[in-house]
Amino acid sequence: MYSPIKLSAKYFQYWLFAANAKGHGVHSPFVFELIERVLNDDRDFYYFPLIEAARESYLQDHTVLNITDFGAGSRLNASNTRSISSIAKSKLKSKKYSQLLFRMVNYFGSSTILELGTSLGISTSYLAAANSNASIITVEESTEIAAIAKKHFQYLGLKNIVQVTGNLDETLPVVLSQNPHLDFVLIDGNYRMEPKLRYFEWLKPQLHEYSVLVFDDIHRSKEMEMAWKLIQADEMVTLTIDLFFIGLVFFRKENKEKQHFSVRY
Ligand SMILES: C[S@@+](CC[C@H](N)C(=O)[O-])C[C@H]1O[C@@H](n2cnc3c(N)ncnc32)[C@H](O)[C@@H]1O
């Protein structure tokens, strides 16, 4: 994992060279529209304050959990006990990026959504709240954490979430065999290159031209940056957008030539 100083330097570099938030210099109508209608959309939706209130209550909750496993590469896996508040502080996607996921699902009308890495269920809730007709399958290795997320989904009244508990190495092939068409996938469960690329390979046959793939933490470490480069180079991928903390991947065939964008967000 990069040091905070190195990561800040990388962020500064990204900010200097990325296309600005108005989309100037982006020669793709698809990306331009995505910037205008999704990245720059600052509307508040009904569920936003409800989900953020849940995040806030996690942050105040010092209950200690016995964690089966925090996942490879995590700085937090040295010990197997962790408080809910510390998980909420260090593991969850921020409000800004979680709400972007909501708007993307909304914009693309994604109906079968897969999330690798539920944690306490904040990003899952945003994905589920974006389209009540969608079905969200979310996988979490830790049964203790998954149980907390389950209570949170019930509290929010989100009924379109299927939770799968277990290591992705074993659970993902089963999930994929039951869900042959995936519209939207958030890969947020592992910080090592090999499993990340392996999961990507497993997912590929279930993806279609209009599927959207979101990779978390693409600049977190040298390994993650390498994984991101290999994904960008994959023959099925036609367009990627680097938002620094997450990367968006598209497979749209209207894109005759591969295009990679960095956009300030
Ligand atoms: C970064 S957190 C997910 C955060 C969540 N998506 C959010 O933003 O609200 C990653 C989660 O993936 C889980 N995880 C890591 N490796 C895994 C694996 N191999 N199989 C299943 N879950 C895994 C971890 O236990 C952790 O809870």
The ligand as an SDF file (V2000), in Angstrom:
LIG
                    3D

 27 29  0  0  0  0  0  0  0  0999 V2000
  -13.6750   -2.2780    1.4560 C   0  0  0  0  0  0  0  0  0  0  0  0
  -14.7720   -3.3410    2.2430 S   0  0  0  0  0  0  0  0  0  0  0  0
  -16.2710   -3.1100    1.3490 C   0  0  0  0  0  0  0  0  0  0  0  0
  -16.8930   -1.7760    1.5880 C   0  0  0  0  0  0  0  0  0  0  0  0
  -18.2970   -1.6400    1.0970 C   0  0  0  0  0  0  0  0  0  0  0  0
  -18.4460   -2.0310   -0.2800 N   0  0  0  0  0  0  0  0  0  0  0  0
  -18.7600   -0.1890    1.2580 C   0  0  0  0  0  0  0  0  0  0  0  0
  -18.1600    0.6900    0.6270 O   0  0  0  0  0  0  0  0  0  0  0  0
  -19.7150    0.0680    2.0110 O   0  0  0  0  0  0  0  0  0  0  0  0
  -14.2660   -4.9020    1.6290 C   0  0  0  0  0  0  0  0  0  0  0  0
  -15.0020   -6.0800    2.2660 C   0  0  0  0  0  0  0  0  0  0  0  0
  -14.7040   -7.2430    1.4960 O   0  0  0  0  0  0  0  0  0  0  0  0
  -14.5640   -8.3450    2.3530 C   0  0  0  0  0  0  0  0  0  0  0  0
  -13.6520   -9.3050    1.6930 N   0  0  0  0  0  0  0  0  0  0  0  0
  -12.3320   -9.1750    1.4780 C   0  0  0  0  0  0  0  0  0  0  0  0
  -11.8280  -10.2510    0.8490 N   0  0  0  0  0  0  0  0  0  0  0  0
  -12.8800  -11.0710    0.6350 C   0  0  0  0  0  0  0  0  0  0  0  0
  -13.0150  -12.3440    0.0140 C   0  0  0  0  0  0  0  0  0  0  0  0
  -11.9820  -12.9620   -0.5200 N   0  0  0  0  0  0  0  0  0  0  0  0
  -14.2390  -12.8940   -0.0340 N   0  0  0  0  0  0  0  0  0  0  0  0
  -15.3250  -12.2490    0.4890 C   0  0  0  0  0  0  0  0  0  0  0  0
  -15.2540  -11.0370    1.0970 N   0  0  0  0  0  0  0  0  0  0  0  0
  -14.0590  -10.4620    1.1630 C   0  0  0  0  0  0  0  0  0  0  0  0
  -13.9670   -7.7820    3.6290 C   0  0  0  0  0  0  0  0  0  0  0  0
  -14.3010   -8.5820    4.7370 O   0  0  0  0  0  0  0  0  0  0  0  0
  -14.5880   -6.3930    3.6860 C   0  0  0  0  0  0  0  0  0  0  0  0
  -15.7090   -6.3810    4.5270 O   0  0  0  0  0  0  0  0  0  0  0  0
  1  2  1  0
  2  3  1  0
  2 10  1  0
  3  4  1  0
  4  5  1  0
  5  6  1  0
  5  7  1  0
  7  8  2  0
  7  9  1  0
 10 11  1  0
 11 12  1  0
 11 26  1  0
 12 13  1  0
 13 14  1  0
 13 24  1  0
 14 15  1  0
 14 23  1  0
 15 16  2  0
 16 17  1  0
 17 18  1  0
 17 23  2  0
 18 19  1  0
 18 20  2  0
 20 21  1  0
 21 22  2  0
 22 23  1  0
 24 25  1  0
 24 26  1  0
 26 27  1  0
M  CHG  2   2   1   9  -1
M  END
$$$$
